[in-house]
């Protein structure tokens, strides 16, 4: 393939020399440089939130693809640049997953080396394949950043949907430090804002181009983000948020270490802690008490003494929503385990059961269980069989409170997949982030930011109860109205913020994202013919 023409690349000046250095890296040097760029870019996500590192990382990969198209086997060179970048970013951003394998180290610790390498390596296939797909359409002009944005944004969307999906640390979440920019989620959604973020970062590579027209592009994109920030600040300042009358929440955070949760010698202590935190301090009278994911240290529905205490707790119109493991038995299907939210009212009456629909692979179920069990792999949640998935998002009526949509653990990470057939007025997100490591680990902070993003997208408040933290009441603008940090035992008391009218994103979903993808494709094709034509053999005369 013909190299980029010299008159399109400026190798003078500091940026030009840096660009030339990056473009000329090959072999292990290219791998290491891309890996380090990806690793540094992971600092754009919580808890560090240094978003320029994410933007610079995308610009660097554009320059690496510039170098790849000038060499033999350009698609392979581009793939390894994109894969190495993704490998570094996922390794830096998802290291906390290894903590889950230390809850029962005798059973699972041996798997940690595979988890911290194979998971990032597998997820890195998405940016790797996106970079390779760019090569046949790469151009000599500024349109190449649109090609890059198109394929990388499509890769993020596919990562969120293929093989149950894992849309963690999307580029949109790199703006966690700017609540103003995050307000654009109410229009664009996480995938739309991710696309613009990739475009911003990729366009920085154009500062090394000799064409002044090309250098205008990043300035235009910067202007777009300035408009998003200003519009977001106006939305925050001018949108009134009221509280739902006569609804007072109490989020219970028992702070039970995961390795002590189900041990017989700790069960009574753990249960009593839930009860005590629910009723103290006595001078505050919550109407709705929320316990975290799988909070009872036993099968609650099979313990009459525990249900009697729940009945006592739910007098005077009080409601209890708790995460709980439940089991059913039948002749045809045997025992089935569910990760559920149980809703109690009217002196212990069970008024609703929600079963988690989006189960965690290797956590709540083992794919190809027979095969993987034969080589010693087991699921992290100790159960005789895989958990059974529920039917998906659902809205439940509660006495004295608006209709609620329960979400269990990482069900909250999926854009446009948290509302069922009927729109709720608020979400209850129960989770057990003790799996994600000790206080200071990145996992719980990243999880909280993603929950805030869902609140903004849907215009709905979220009450988030976490076993070891971070528990929080989140208003429909993504602002935290009350919180309790990781590693603390206590409660979060506060009113329930009222829902907003359905946002644009709540009405149209990812439509704007797909229109932006189409716009990138059309604009990239306009200035000049893409290089992919060189791969097409001319017809014989």
DRENMARVO-167301 format. One record per residue (C-alpha): x, y, z; residue number from 1. Coordinates in steps of 0.25 Angstrom, whole numbers. Layout:
<nodes>
{east X	north Y	up Z	n NUM}
...
</nodes>
This chain:
<nodes>
{east 0	north 0	up 0	n 1}
{east 5	north 14	up -3	n 2}
{east 9	north 22	up 9	n 3}
{east 3	north 35	up 13	n 4}
{east 8	north 46	up 4	n 5}
{east 19	north 55	up 11	n 6}
{east 11	north 67	up 8	n 7}
{east 0	north 62	up 17	n 8}
{east 9	north 59	up 29	n 9}
{east 17	north 70	up 36	n 10}
{east 30	north 65	up 42	n 11}
{east 35	north 78	up 47	n 12}
{east 32	north 84	up 60	n 13}
{east 30	north 76	up 73	n 14}
{east 17	north 70	up 70	n 15}
{east 22	north 66	up 56	n 16}
{east 34	north 59	up 62	n 17}
{east 26	north 52	up 72	n 18}
{east 16	north 48	up 61	n 19}
{east 28	north 43	up 53	n 20}
{east 34	north 35	up 64	n 21}
{east 21	north 28	up 67	n 22}
{east 18	north 25	up 53	n 23}
{east 31	north 18	up 51	n 24}
{east 30	north 9	up 62	n 25}
{east 30	north -6	up 58	n 26}
{east 30	north -19	up 65	n 27}
{east 31	north -20	up 80	n 28}
{east 33	north -5	up 81	n 29}
{east 20	north -2	up 75	n 30}
{east 13	north -12	up 84	n 31}
{east 19	north -6	up 96	n 32}
{east 16	north 8	up 92	n 33}
{east 2	north 5	up 89	n 34}
{east 0	north -4	up 102	n 35}
{east 6	north 8	up 111	n 36}
{east -4	north 17	up 104	n 37}
{east -15	north 8	up 107	n 38}
{east -11	north 6	up 121	n 39}
{east -10	north 21	up 124	n 40}
{east -23	north 24	up 117	n 41}
{east -30	north 15	up 127	n 42}
{east -27	north 26	up 137	n 43}
{east -38	north 34	up 130	n 44}
{east -48	north 26	up 138	n 45}
{east -51	north 26	up 153	n 46}
{east -44	north 28	up 162	n 47}
{east -34	north 37	up 155	n 48}
{east -43	north 43	up 144	n 49}
{east -31	north 49	up 136	n 50}
{east -39	north 50	up 123	n 51}
{east -28	north 56	up 114	n 52}
{east -20	north 43	up 115	n 53}
{east -32	north 36	up 108	n 54}
{east -33	north 46	up 97	n 55}
{east -18	north 45	up 95	n 56}
{east -18	north 30	up 94	n 57}
{east -28	north 30	up 82	n 58}
{east -20	north 41	up 75	n 59}
{east -7	north 32	up 77	n 60}
{east -14	north 20	up 71	n 61}
{east -18	north 28	up 59	n 62}
{east -4	north 32	up 56	n 63}
{east 0	north 17	up 58	n 64}
{east -10	north 13	up 47	n 65}
{east -4	north 24	up 38	n 66}
{east 9	north 16	up 40	n 67}
{east 3	north 3	up 38	n 68}
{east -3	north 6	up 24	n 69}
{east 11	north 10	up 19	n 70}
{east 16	north -4	up 21	n 71}
{east 13	north -18	up 16	n 72}
{east 2	north -25	up 23	n 73}
{east -5	north -12	up 28	n 74}
{east -17	north -19	up 34	n 75}
{east -9	north -28	up 43	n 76}
{east 0	north -16	up 47	n 77}
{east -13	north -8	up 50	n 78}
{east -19	north -19	up 58	n 79}
{east -7	north -21	up 67	n 80}
{east -7	north -6	up 70	n 81}
{east -22	north -6	up 74	n 82}
{east -21	north -19	up 81	n 83}
{east -9	north -15	up 89	n 84}
{east -16	north -2	up 93	n 85}
{east -28	north -9	up 97	n 86}
{east -20	north -19	up 105	n 87}
{east -14	north -8	up 113	n 88}
{east -26	north -1	up 115	n 89}
{east -35	north -13	up 120	n 90}
{east -23	north -18	up 129	n 91}
{east -22	north -4	up 136	n 92}
{east -37	north -2	up 137	n 93}
{east -42	north -16	up 141	n 94}
{east -31	north -21	up 150	n 95}
{east -41	north -21	up 161	n 96}
{east -48	north -33	up 156	n 97}
{east -37	north -42	up 161	n 98}
{east -42	north -39	up 175	n 99}
{east -54	north -47	up 173	n 100}
{east -45	north -59	up 172	n 101}
{east -39	north -56	up 186	n 102}
{east -52	north -58	up 193	n 103}
{east -50	north -73	up 193	n 104}
{east -35	north -74	up 190	n 105}
{east -34	north -89	up 192	n 106}
{east -44	north -91	up 181	n 107}
{east -41	north -79	up 171	n 108}
{east -28	north -72	up 173	n 109}
{east -21	north -81	up 163	n 110}
{east -30	north -75	up 152	n 111}
{east -25	north -60	up 155	n 112}
{east -13	north -61	up 145	n 113}
{east -23	north -65	up 134	n 114}
{east -34	north -55	up 138	n 115}
{east -24	north -43	up 138	n 116}
{east -19	north -46	up 125	n 117}
{east -29	north -54	up 117	n 118}
{east -41	north -45	up 120	n 119}
{east -33	north -32	up 115	n 120}
{east -28	north -40	up 103	n 121}
{east -42	north -44	up 99	n 122}
{east -48	north -31	up 101	n 123}
{east -36	north -24	up 93	n 124}
{east -41	north -32	up 81	n 125}
{east -51	north -21	up 79	n 126}
{east -42	north -9	up 77	n 127}
{east -32	north -18	up 70	n 128}
{east -42	north -23	up 59	n 129}
{east -47	north -8	up 59	n 130}
{east -33	north -3	up 55	n 131}
{east -31	north -14	up 45	n 132}
{east -45	north -11	up 39	n 133}
{east -40	north 4	up 37	n 134}
{east -29	north 0	up 28	n 135}
{east -36	north -2	up 15	n 136}
{east -44	north 11	up 16	n 137}
{east -32	north 19	up 21	n 138}
{east -30	north 33	up 14	n 139}
{east -19	north 43	up 13	n 140}
{east -27	north 54	up 18	n 141}
{east -35	north 58	up 31	n 142}
{east -46	north 48	up 27	n 143}
{east -38	north 37	up 33	n 144}
{east -42	north 41	up 47	n 145}
{east -56	north 39	up 43	n 146}
{east -53	north 25	up 38	n 147}
{east -46	north 22	up 52	n 148}
{east -58	north 28	up 59	n 149}
{east -68	north 19	up 51	n 150}
{east -61	north 6	up 54	n 151}
{east -57	north 8	up 68	n 152}
{east -70	north 13	up 72	n 153}
{east -77	north 1	up 66	n 154}
{east -67	north -8	up 73	n 155}
{east -72	north -1	up 87	n 156}
{east -86	north -4	up 83	n 157}
{east -83	north -19	up 79	n 158}
{east -75	north -20	up 92	n 159}
{east -88	north -16	up 100	n 160}
{east -96	north -27	up 93	n 161}
{east -88	north -39	up 88	n 162}
{east -87	north -51	up 98	n 163}
{east -97	north -45	up 108	n 164}
{east -89	north -31	up 106	n 165}
{east -79	north -24	up 115	n 166}
{east -81	north -9	up 113	n 167}
{east -72	north -5	up 125	n 168}
{east -63	north 7	up 124	n 169}
{east -69	north 13	up 111	n 170}
{east -61	north 25	up 106	n 171}
{east -73	north 33	up 111	n 172}
{east -70	north 30	up 125	n 173}
{east -56	north 37	up 123	n 174}
{east -64	north 50	up 126	n 175}
{east -68	north 46	up 140	n 176}
{east -61	north 58	up 145	n 177}
{east -71	north 67	up 137	n 178}
{east -85	north 66	up 141	n 179}
{east -88	north 77	up 131	n 180}
{east -83	north 68	up 119	n 181}
{east -90	north 56	up 125	n 182}
{east -104	north 63	up 124	n 183}
{east -102	north 60	up 109	n 184}
{east -105	north 46	up 112	n 185}
{east -120	north 50	up 113	n 186}
{east -120	north 52	up 98	n 187}
{east -108	north 44	up 92	n 188}
{east -107	north 32	up 102	n 189}
{east -94	north 26	up 106	n 190}
{east -91	north 21	up 92	n 191}
{east -94	north 34	up 85	n 192}
{east -85	north 42	up 95	n 193}
{east -74	north 31	up 94	n 194}
{east -74	north 33	up 79	n 195}
{east -72	north 48	up 80	n 196}
{east -61	north 45	up 90	n 197}
{east -54	north 36	up 81	n 198}
{east -55	north 47	up 70	n 199}
{east -49	north 57	up 79	n 200}
{east -37	north 48	up 83	n 201}
{east -35	north 43	up 69	n 202}
{east -35	north 57	up 63	n 203}
{east -23	north 61	up 72	n 204}
{east -15	north 54	up 62	n 205}
{east -18	north 64	up 51	n 206}
{east -9	north 74	up 58	n 207}
{east 2	north 67	up 52	n 208}
{east -3	north 69	up 38	n 209}
{east 2	north 80	up 29	n 210}
{east -12	north 84	up 24	n 211}
{east -18	north 95	up 32	n 212}
{east -31	north 91	up 28	n 213}
{east -29	north 78	up 35	n 214}
{east -24	north 85	up 48	n 215}
{east -38	north 92	up 49	n 216}
{east -45	north 79	up 51	n 217}
{east -41	north 77	up 66	n 218}
{east -44	north 91	up 69	n 219}
{east -58	north 89	up 63	n 220}
{east -60	north 76	up 72	n 221}
{east -55	north 84	up 84	n 222}
{east -66	north 94	up 81	n 223}
{east -76	north 83	up 81	n 224}
{east -72	north 79	up 94	n 225}
{east -72	north 93	up 99	n 226}
{east -86	north 94	up 95	n 227}
{east -89	north 81	up 102	n 228}
{east -83	north 86	up 115	n 229}
{east -90	north 99	up 114	n 230}
{east -104	north 92	up 111	n 231}
{east -101	north 83	up 122	n 232}
{east -98	north 94	up 132	n 233}
{east -111	north 101	up 128	n 234}
{east -119	north 88	up 130	n 235}
{east -113	north 86	up 144	n 236}
{east -116	north 100	up 147	n 237}
{east -130	north 102	up 141	n 238}
{east -137	north 88	up 144	n 239}
{east -144	north 88	up 157	n 240}
{east -143	north 74	up 165	n 241}
{east -154	north 72	up 175	n 242}
{east -155	north 61	up 185	n 243}
{east -167	north 51	up 185	n 244}
{east -176	north 55	up 197	n 245}
{east -176	north 45	up 209	n 246}
{east -166	north 36	up 204	n 247}
{east -153	north 34	up 212	n 248}
{east -142	north 24	up 208	n 249}
{east -133	north 17	up 217	n 250}
{east -121	north 10	up 209	n 251}
{east -115	north -1	up 218	n 252}
{east -100	north -4	up 217	n 253}
{east -96	north -15	up 226	n 254}
{east -82	north -16	up 222	n 255}
{east -81	north -31	up 223	n 256}
{east -68	north -37	up 217	n 257}
{east -71	north -46	up 206	n 258}
{east -63	north -57	up 212	n 259}
{east -71	north -56	up 225	n 260}
{east -85	north -55	up 218	n 261}
{east -90	north -69	up 219	n 262}
{east -81	north -76	up 229	n 263}
{east -90	north -82	up 240	n 264}
{east -82	north -75	up 251	n 265}
{east -85	north -61	up 245	n 266}
{east -100	north -63	up 240	n 267}
{east -107	north -58	up 253	n 268}
{east -98	north -46	up 254	n 269}
{east -100	north -43	up 239	n 270}
{east -115	north -44	up 240	n 271}
{east -116	north -36	up 253	n 272}
{east -107	north -25	up 247	n 273}
{east -118	north -23	up 236	n 274}
{east -129	north -23	up 246	n 275}
{east -122	north -13	up 255	n 276}
{east -118	north -3	up 244	n 277}
{east -132	north -3	up 239	n 278}
{east -138	north 2	up 252	n 279}
{east -127	north 11	up 257	n 280}
{east -126	north 23	up 259	n 281}
{east -141	north 22	up 264	n 282}
{east -144	north 37	up 263	n 283}
{east -144	north 35	up 247	n 284}
{east -156	north 28	up 242	n 285}
{east -153	north 22	up 228	n 286}
{east -164	north 18	up 219	n 287}
{east -156	north 9	up 210	n 288}
{east -144	north 1	up 214	n 289}
{east -134	north -5	up 204	n 290}
{east -124	north -16	up 207	n 291}
{east -113	north -19	up 197	n 292}
{east -112	north -31	up 188	n 293}
{east -113	north -45	up 194	n 294}
{east -113	north -38	up 208	n 295}
{east -119	north -49	up 216	n 296}
{east -108	north -59	up 220	n 297}
{east -118	north -71	up 217	n 298}
{east -130	north -74	up 209	n 299}
{east -140	north -64	up 215	n 300}
{east -153	north -69	up 209	n 301}
{east -150	north -83	up 216	n 302}
{east -147	north -77	up 230	n 303}
{east -160	north -74	up 238	n 304}
{east -153	north -67	up 249	n 305}
{east -146	north -58	up 240	n 306}
{east -159	north -55	up 233	n 307}
{east -166	north -52	up 246	n 308}
{east -155	north -41	up 248	n 309}
{east -158	north -36	up 234	n 310}
{east -173	north -35	up 238	n 311}
{east -169	north -27	up 250	n 312}
{east -160	north -18	up 242	n 313}
{east -171	north -15	up 232	n 314}
{east -182	north -10	up 241	n 315}
{east -188	north 4	up 240	n 316}
{east -188	north 4	up 225	n 317}
{east -173	north 2	up 224	n 318}
{east -168	north -6	up 212	n 319}
{east -155	north -14	up 211	n 320}
{east -148	north -17	up 198	n 321}
{east -136	north -27	up 199	n 322}
{east -127	north -35	up 190	n 323}
{east -128	north -49	up 193	n 324}
{east -124	north -63	up 188	n 325}
{east -136	north -72	up 186	n 326}
{east -139	north -86	up 181	n 327}
{east -150	north -93	up 175	n 328}
{east -152	north -108	up 174	n 329}
{east -161	north -116	up 164	n 330}
{east -161	north -130	up 159	n 331}
{east -158	north -127	up 144	n 332}
{east -147	north -116	up 147	n 333}
{east -141	north -120	up 161	n 334}
{east -135	north -108	up 169	n 335}
{east -134	north -95	up 162	n 336}
{east -126	north -83	up 168	n 337}
{east -130	north -69	up 166	n 338}
{east -123	north -55	up 170	n 339}
{east -135	north -47	up 173	n 340}
{east -141	north -35	up 180	n 341}
{east -152	north -38	up 189	n 342}
{east -162	north -27	up 193	n 343}
{east -169	north -28	up 206	n 344}
{east -181	north -19	up 211	n 345}
{east -193	north -20	up 220	n 346}
{east -186	north -27	up 232	n 347}
{east -178	north -36	up 224	n 348}
{east -187	north -39	up 212	n 349}
{east -178	north -42	up 200	n 350}
{east -184	north -33	up 189	n 351}
{east -173	north -35	up 178	n 352}
{east -161	north -43	up 173	n 353}
{east -152	north -39	up 163	n 354}
{east -141	north -49	up 157	n 355}
{east -128	north -44	up 152	n 356}
{east -129	north -46	up 136	n 357}
{east -114	north -42	up 133	n 358}
{east -106	north -52	up 140	n 359}
{east -91	north -51	up 141	n 360}
{east -83	north -61	up 133	n 361}
{east -74	north -69	up 142	n 362}
{east -80	north -62	up 154	n 363}
{east -94	north -67	up 154	n 364}
{east -93	north -77	up 143	n 365}
{east -83	north -85	up 136	n 366}
{east -83	north -85	up 121	n 367}
{east -82	north -99	up 116	n 368}
{east -83	north -104	up 130	n 369}
{east -80	north -119	up 127	n 370}
{east -67	north -116	up 119	n 371}
{east -61	north -105	up 128	n 372}
{east -65	north -113	up 141	n 373}
{east -57	north -125	up 135	n 374}
{east -44	north -116	up 135	n 375}
{east -46	north -111	up 149	n 376}
{east -54	north -97	up 147	n 377}
{east -65	north -94	up 156	n 378}
{east -74	north -82	up 157	n 379}
{east -71	north -71	up 168	n 380}
{east -84	north -72	up 174	n 381}
{east -85	north -85	up 182	n 382}
{east -98	north -92	up 177	n 383}
{east -101	north -106	up 173	n 384}
{east -104	north -102	up 159	n 385}
{east -105	north -89	up 150	n 386}
{east -114	north -78	up 154	n 387}
{east -127	north -77	up 146	n 388}
{east -129	north -64	up 138	n 389}
{east -142	north -55	up 140	n 390}
{east -150	north -49	up 129	n 391}
{east -144	north -35	up 129	n 392}
{east -147	north -21	up 134	n 393}
{east -160	north -20	up 141	n 394}
{east -168	north -9	up 148	n 395}
{east -174	north -12	up 162	n 396}
{east -185	north -4	up 169	n 397}
{east -182	north -1	up 184	n 398}
{east -191	north 4	up 194	n 399}
{east -188	north 18	up 198	n 400}
{east -177	north 20	up 188	n 401}
{east -176	north 22	up 172	n 402}
{east -175	north 10	up 163	n 403}
{east -161	north 4	up 164	n 404}
{east -151	north -3	up 155	n 405}
{east -141	north -13	up 162	n 406}
{east -128	north -15	up 156	n 407}
{east -118	north -25	up 162	n 408}
{east -103	north -22	up 162	n 409}
{east -97	north -20	up 148	n 410}
{east -111	north -20	up 141	n 411}
{east -110	north -5	up 143	n 412}
{east -98	north -4	up 133	n 413}
{east -106	north -7	up 120	n 414}
{east -111	north 6	up 113	n 415}
{east -125	north 5	up 108	n 416}
{east -128	north -8	up 115	n 417}
{east -132	north -4	up 129	n 418}
{east -147	north -1	up 126	n 419}
{east -157	north -11	up 123	n 420}
{east -171	north -10	up 116	n 421}
{east -175	north 0	up 127	n 422}
{east -166	north 12	up 131	n 423}
{east -164	north 13	up 146	n 424}
{east -162	north 25	up 154	n 425}
{east -149	north 21	up 160	n 426}
{east -139	north 10	up 161	n 427}
{east -134	north 2	up 172	n 428}
{east -120	north -4	up 169	n 429}
{east -116	north -14	up 180	n 430}
{east -102	north -19	up 178	n 431}
{east -91	north -26	up 186	n 432}
{east -78	north -19	up 182	n 433}
{east -70	north -26	up 193	n 434}
{east -67	north -35	up 181	n 435}
{east -59	north -24	up 175	n 436}
{east -48	north -22	up 185	n 437}
{east -45	north -14	up 198	n 438}
{east -48	north 1	up 200	n 439}
{east -40	north 8	up 190	n 440}
{east -42	north -2	up 179	n 441}
{east -46	north 4	up 165	n 442}
{east -58	north -5	up 163	n 443}
{east -68	north 1	up 173	n 444}
{east -65	north 15	up 168	n 445}
{east -67	north 12	up 154	n 446}
{east -79	north 4	up 156	n 447}
{east -85	north 16	up 164	n 448}
{east -82	north 26	up 152	n 449}
{east -89	north 16	up 142	n 450}
{east -101	north 16	up 151	n 451}
{east -101	north 31	up 151	n 452}
{east -100	north 31	up 135	n 453}
{east -113	north 22	up 135	n 454}
{east -120	north 32	up 144	n 455}
{east -117	north 43	up 134	n 456}
{east -120	north 35	up 122	n 457}
{east -134	north 32	up 127	n 458}
{east -137	north 44	up 135	n 459}
{east -140	north 35	up 147	n 460}
{east -134	north 35	up 161	n 461}
{east -127	north 23	up 167	n 462}
{east -126	north 17	up 181	n 463}
{east -113	north 9	up 181	n 464}
{east -111	north 0	up 193	n 465}
{east -98	north -7	up 193	n 466}
{east -93	north -18	up 204	n 467}
{east -79	north -11	up 206	n 468}
{east -82	north 2	up 198	n 469}
{east -83	north 11	up 191	n 470}
{east -98	north 13	up 195	n 471}
{east -104	north 25	up 189	n 472}
{east -117	north 33	up 186	n 473}
{east -115	north 38	up 172	n 474}
{east -125	north 49	up 166	n 475}
{east -129	north 48	up 151	n 476}
{east -118	north 58	up 148	n 477}
{east -107	north 49	up 153	n 478}
{east -105	north 57	up 165	n 479}
{east -102	north 49	up 178	n 480}
{east -112	north 54	up 189	n 481}
{east -106	north 45	up 200	n 482}
{east -95	north 34	up 200	n 483}
{east -87	north 25	up 209	n 484}
{east -74	north 21	up 205	n 485}
{east -67	north 7	up 203	n 486}
{east -63	north -1	up 216	n 487}
{east -73	north 6	up 225	n 488}
{east -85	north 1	up 232	n 489}
{east -97	north 10	up 233	n 490}
{east -109	north 15	up 226	n 491}
{east -112	north 26	up 216	n 492}
{east -125	north 33	up 220	n 493}
{east -132	north 43	up 210	n 494}
{east -144	north 47	up 202	n 495}
{east -147	north 40	up 188	n 496}
{east -144	north 50	up 177	n 497}
{east -156	north 51	up 167	n 498}
{east -154	north 46	up 153	n 499}
{east -153	north 56	up 141	n 500}
{east -161	north 54	up 129	n 501}
{east -155	north 44	up 119	n 502}
{east -142	north 49	up 113	n 503}
{east -140	north 49	up 98	n 504}
{east -131	north 37	up 100	n 505}
{east -142	north 30	up 108	n 506}
{east -151	north 32	up 96	n 507}
{east -142	north 29	up 84	n 508}
{east -131	north 20	up 90	n 509}
{east -119	north 19	up 82	n 510}
{east -125	north 25	up 69	n 511}
{east -116	north 37	up 70	n 512}
{east -104	north 28	up 71	n 513}
{east -107	north 21	up 59	n 514}
{east -109	north 34	up 51	n 515}
{east -95	north 39	up 56	n 516}
{east -89	north 26	up 51	n 517}
{east -96	north 28	up 37	n 518}
{east -91	north 43	up 37	n 519}
{east -77	north 38	up 40	n 520}
{east -78	north 29	up 28	n 521}
{east -84	north 39	up 19	n 522}
{east -74	north 50	up 22	n 523}
{east -62	north 41	up 21	n 524}
{east -66	north 37	up 7	n 525}
{east -68	north 51	up 2	n 526}
{east -54	north 58	up 2	n 527}
{east -47	north 48	up -7	n 528}
{east -48	north 33	up -11	n 529}
{east -44	north 24	up 1	n 530}
{east -32	north 15	up -1	n 531}
{east -40	north 2	up -1	n 532}
{east -42	north 4	up -16	n 533}
{east -27	north 0	up -18	n 534}
{east -31	north -14	up -12	n 535}
{east -42	north -16	up -23	n 536}
{east -37	north -22	up -36	n 537}
{east -40	north -13	up -48	n 538}
{east -49	north -20	up -58	n 539}
{east -43	north -26	up -70	n 540}
{east -46	north -19	up -83	n 541}
</nodes>
